[in-house]
Amino acid sequence: MPPESILIEASQLSLSYGALKVLDQVSLKVRKQAIVTVVGPNGAGKTTLLKVLLGLIEPDAGHVTRSPLLRIGYVPQKLEIPTTLPLTVKRFLQLAYDRSTVAASSNVIEAALDQVGAPKVLDTPLQGLSGGELQRVLLARALLRQPELLVLDEPVRGVDLTGQADLYDLIAQLRDQLGLGVLLVSHDLHLVMQATDEVLCLNGHVCCHGHPEAVSRHPEFVALFGPRIAETMALYPHHHDHTHR
Amino acid sequence: MIIDDFLIRSCAAALAVALVAGPLGCFVVWRKMAYFGDALAHASLLGLALGFILKIDLMAGVVAGGLVFALLLFVLERQKRLEADTLLGILAHGSLALGLIALALAPALKLDLQGLLFGDVLSVSLADVLWAWGGALGVLAGLALLWRPLLSITAHEELARVDGLQVQRTRFFFLMLMALTVAVAMKVVGVLLITALLVIPPAAARPFARSPEAMALLASLIGTMSVLLGLFASLSIDLPAGPAIVAASVLLFVLSLGVRRS
């Protein structure tokens, strides 16, 4: 049994597709109120890792332990709603499945959309949303489940630069307000590093993990992302810290 | 009076099919399963042939053929060696070929192959009508129960799974409903045209619908109009009934494109 504050824990996860080793003994913990970010190049197994944690894919070896009755809010990488399916945002959010309740009421849905900063899209068809609006709607859907753990796969995909910063701020805010644990996957390092408590650098295996600053100095991280990016990362936490100047 | 009776029976059977094909066909369109509908219909023909050879009730053979096919596909989809699409092609045409062979080999066969392939709604018996309505109402009831979870996995299957929904079970029941629908529709439009009734009315309904339920209702309505138009054309200018019904639905689809533009 994991200690009280750990929401989800993966130990020694391995998974291969044929000869291709996607995950190699990956371990990971997410605690209450902590933001853990998984970074890594394309094809590093980031999305696969999330899907194993969510129970969508069975690993070849290793196991995932969840705190009992853990409620997860999931924001997938992309939402491909069939164009033939007429579905408004409101109706989509009502479909968020919950054993204990019927469809969420309009008030609850409007409140959730307000919370994520997308209050005007209630009656918009899903296919008519912009990238940023869609991400916010997905986040609202995750929040409607009253989660203890938010799992986000590339949450700022298709969002413009200012929107990206806003979304990460929003995620950090939600963590503070609701006391959520957050696990997110990203490859845009800049924005992620400032908002996260812990970074896990993945490239099939775990290259390194820990505090963002420590990770950014780690030789494997530098090797993976190149010295230039690693340097900017290392400097980043000092950006607002004038005593270092 | 004889003419009236056969007309009423044909209409009744065809309307039952149109009614159930609307909402079920919407899911076929949303879930991109048109090809699956075709394959299922082919398998049902094999079921019918086997039913004939084994001397069991033909409709029971059709239903059993569809159910076994749906089950087989459900199990085989879990393997990763072949794409679902390829697998479907093998099963569909394999069972069509086997069905045709079985029908050819069956001794003293008095089955009307043309009727099986293209429908023979003008010759339905009272028992056929009862079959059609019983089946249609059964499928509609099942679909009503399955509606919300099915819609949920259609919108996004992984989200539904993370939410804790029983995705496999939902998909399985949906396949069963499809198998039943094909059995119900076979006599009316025939094996080769069943998918048309599942796909065309929802496609015609799509531009006018703001919600899934509206689209389902409208599809039923358009299906009903197709049936009435097709049967009317069949009687007045002596067209084959099944193809006439499908042609009418295509006409309505084309009209829907025009209406949407104006």
Interface residues (C-beta under 8 A of the other chain):
Chain A: K51 L54 G55 L56 I72 Y74 P76 L79 E80 I81 P82 T84 L85 P86 L87 T88 R91 F92 L95 A96 Y97 D98 R99 P125 R141 R145 V151
Chain B: V29 W30 R31 K32 R148 P149 L151 S152 T154 A155 H156 E158 L159 A160 R161 V162 D163 G164 L165 P202 A203 R206 A209 R210 S211 P212 A214 M215
